[in-house]
């Protein structure tokens, strides 16, 4: 599975190129937990100077995907069930709060867009279902259409770096395709209710349920 959609190519910085490469390498099992990852090897593989490589590694250390050992180097971190739960709980809280902006500001066309996205999910099921993640990402980005709190959006971006990687690695084991559709319909229904508490609860539960499922899978592999 390819994660190029994590960033748009026309705006992709060299730092983001490095992050995407590391993400894909983790998903493809080219990197194993505690494996040493060096600036030099990445710089040579990607033909990129070491400065953006260093920036990318620092960002991934900050969010816990990589771990830095003083005077030794940087390694792929081993993710614990507790870290998974914390990540998805935070994601649910922040996105749930931000989505209230959409609830207050949306018009009929916005709801139609969300419903069309869910329809696309259904159509994708009739094929091979390989576009479910991309379609789901579009759905959640649309729900943030009216959110302008830069601090919270930046926080969500940081959380997404880890949560998306965890999801990419495990998504096929989490839900049936029909269940994916139903879970997103619950969010649409909560927005239609114009009840802020329902919206926050729907999105918070959406992510907490996923976090619990991934945490169980991670625990089995420890």
Secondary structure, DSSP 4 states (H G I P E B T S, - for coil): ---GGGS-GGG--HHHHHHHHHHHHHHTTSS-TT-EE-HHHHHHHHT--HHHHHHHHHHHHHTTSEEEETTTEEEEPPPPHHHHHHHHHHHHHHHHHHHHHHHHH--HHHHHHHHHHHHHHHHHHHTT-TTHHHHHHHHHHHHTTT---HHHHHHHHHHHHHHHHHHHHHGGGT--HHHHHHHHHHHHHHHHTT-HHHHHHHHHHHHHHHHHHHHHHHHHH-
